[in-house]
């Protein structure tokens, strides 16, 4: 570096490099300017000056200088290396790789460049190139442990585990017998465990077990040693030895569910679906009774039998499990038992036994068959459990009566208000749910979880402004909205985006959804630093697992919700553009006085927005708790207006659709969105592909049926193909249609009737048939509406899993009402449906049920209350005519359960 310079300037060049490495950028800049005064065209100096300026956020100048440096000295590996570092800092990894390869052409054995290239290849999953680069590094520096390990990991990632094992064994061959020293035992033990896991992955089980026993003394992590040993023994069929080790592990941790599962496998008493014969149940019962005697204080050994026991034995085990937890007052008891509600008949048994306990405690103050008195709190937690039980069954009246009795019993228990809030949410009164959640929050202002739950309820009730003010109470310095983004608080951004979408504020909705997408991009970038760190620290098993996790990162539920939300926003924007011709005509038809009035309104709105922004900026740029002044970065597009000005919404939607198709191919929603996007883009074959995927996943789903009928109806109404491309598309459709069983030798109308015959008792299937009837024949609108109105809300047993509950769901009934109002456009029918549903859902604010807060607006006054843990609550004005948020009035909500 700097070899073409005189000695004085060469030393200055070394100073530039040192200043860059120690982050003394001004000092490095000064040295660069000193060289450039004498040698203004020196390429390496220009490049290093550009790299220094890049670290000072002067990117434009940095790129200009680095490009000039490369141009002036195109044969210098330093210039190309710096150009690669510049691209890497901007996450342009492919361009950086190109630059590194150019640098290596000039200096093929430069270890620093090779190391940087290998990191980028691992990041971009260029596994073949990663193997080659790692091999080159090992060849150049074979006495470096990290190069051996890196070469082995590269082969493992490239699906060549056997070669990775050979490399690790070759590395071990270079070590002395007394290796490792005490300060490297952990790292060496991790390497040995990684090697054994590789042997297991490759199927060399006996060899892996032999190696494990041979290297036992050198493996520090004894717990992992035991877990690895028992895994190998079970796979080799040595079940008796495996059972003994699992018992040893249970002595170490008797609440680890995986150990119990492994022990069952050793005894041949484990199935994936959890279904067992009566003989197997008896054997399992005997096994867990013997284990319960050994591990008397273990919770898992008492809870696991509830999953497989049936009838009277289940009742006995459940009573023994539940009683101590009710006495102790464990709020999470219902969450612990909720999976049992999916087992036929067990919900009824749980209800029966809890009611028996409640009755006994009320009458005698004791449990049945006991003489010692229970504390008063036992009744409270019994009522608490029953409230959640009836909420799960959809019996909201009973649930509310139980939770109200519990509140009356002990008004200071915060969990009671949280559960009542959840019940009101399920019942359809989102405003009351938000108020109750805020009530709970005000009772303990130091609890972040309760604060978060309150914010979530507010967003579900579309009280976004209040939710923001509540959420920032737990952010850094207490008043910076930007911190929610910096903290990657994705649940908040998703809930906020959904709320904005419901309110037709597409700009802000898009900002929230795309913020979540950016978080996932950041998480992907965050793995970069671990490529070198994990090899250095030898956390190899965790490193490989992390890489596998990163490869499936975008299949996470939060990303799916964000991408689907963004696609829905773009579809809505495409269907209703901001400046549509209809709006322009409407503006043209207005009188001058009306136009003047509208102009004033727009001006007032702009002034209001600017005032809000100034207030936020002034509050955000104050003095922090640490005494330092902080300045909030200004958001150039706070309302998402730039996002709404996209020229092609469908093109933007397609970007996120491709990510969903790649990472969530088994989700019905992915292909529903694909159908909607491609039908609008007139991409017939892609839309048909979406239909086929829907039929593959769930042919009986109402949405799948609608897409099938809509597609072939749309195709049938299109003009005859003219171009060769159109003719080819039509020939594909004609060849594929006979393979669709729903349409074989049937018209679309007949297929619709057959679908109705299969699902005539299901509301949403009847609604789908009615919508398609109207789509196929708009003149049959009356028949379509009658088909919906003739639906009956039957009481179903759900195969005994939940007991008797009504079939209709609130969200389905809301969807039907919107269909009647906006698609079938029959306001009378929509009103009749609303009145009918108000009887089924009396707490629903949407249907204005008789018990909802939309009718009983009982909270007209705000009453302050002193929180339990100190602090002050903040009274806020609610959003909406009937929406009032209480921050301290407990008694007012008792009227809601009438």
DAMO-V293279 format. One record per run of one state. SS is the DSSP state (H for helix, E for strand, C for the rest). FROM is the first residue (numbers start at 1). LEN is the number of residues. If there is no record, write none. Layout:
ss=SS from=FROM len=LEN
ss=SS from=FROM len=LEN
//
This chain:
ss=C from=1 len=6
ss=H from=7 len=15
ss=C from=22 len=3
ss=H from=25 len=14
ss=C from=39 len=4
ss=H from=43 len=13
ss=C from=56 len=3
ss=H from=59 len=14
ss=C from=73 len=4
ss=H from=77 len=13
ss=C from=90 len=3
ss=H from=93 len=14
ss=C from=107 len=4
ss=H from=111 len=13
ss=C from=124 len=3
ss=H from=127 len=14
ss=C from=141 len=4
ss=H from=145 len=13
ss=C from=158 len=3
ss=H from=161 len=13
ss=C from=174 len=8
ss=H from=182 len=21
ss=C from=203 len=2
ss=H from=205 len=10
ss=C from=215 len=1
ss=H from=216 len=3
ss=C from=219 len=3
ss=H from=222 len=14
ss=C from=236 len=3
ss=H from=239 len=14
ss=C from=253 len=4
ss=H from=257 len=10
ss=C from=267 len=11
ss=H from=278 len=17
ss=C from=295 len=5
ss=H from=300 len=4
ss=C from=304 len=1
ss=H from=305 len=4
ss=C from=309 len=2
ss=H from=311 len=18
ss=C from=329 len=4
ss=H from=333 len=10
ss=C from=343 len=3
ss=H from=346 len=19
ss=C from=365 len=12
ss=H from=377 len=16
ss=C from=393 len=3
ss=H from=396 len=14
ss=C from=410 len=4
ss=H from=414 len=14
ss=C from=428 len=2
ss=H from=430 len=14
ss=C from=444 len=4
ss=H from=448 len=13
ss=C from=461 len=3
ss=H from=464 len=11
ss=C from=475 len=1
ss=H from=476 len=3
ss=C from=479 len=3
ss=H from=482 len=5
ss=C from=487 len=3
ss=H from=490 len=13
ss=C from=503 len=3
ss=H from=506 len=32
ss=C from=538 len=2
ss=H from=540 len=12
ss=C from=552 len=1
ss=H from=553 len=3
ss=C from=556 len=1
ss=H from=557 len=19
ss=C from=576 len=5
ss=H from=581 len=8
ss=C from=589 len=3
ss=H from=592 len=29
ss=C from=621 len=2
ss=E from=623 len=1
ss=C from=624 len=5
ss=E from=629 len=1
ss=C from=630 len=11
ss=H from=641 len=4
ss=C from=645 len=4
ss=H from=649 len=15
ss=C from=664 len=4
ss=H from=668 len=13
ss=C from=681 len=3
ss=H from=684 len=15
ss=C from=699 len=3
ss=H from=702 len=15
ss=C from=717 len=7
ss=H from=724 len=14
ss=C from=738 len=3
ss=H from=741 len=3
ss=C from=744 len=4
ss=H from=748 len=11
ss=C from=759 len=4
ss=H from=763 len=14
ss=C from=777 len=1
ss=H from=778 len=12
ss=C from=790 len=5
ss=E from=795 len=2
ss=C from=797 len=1
ss=H from=798 len=3
ss=C from=801 len=4
ss=E from=805 len=2
ss=C from=807 len=3
ss=H from=810 len=14
ss=C from=824 len=3
ss=H from=827 len=14
ss=C from=841 len=50
ss=H from=891 len=7
ss=C from=898 len=1
//
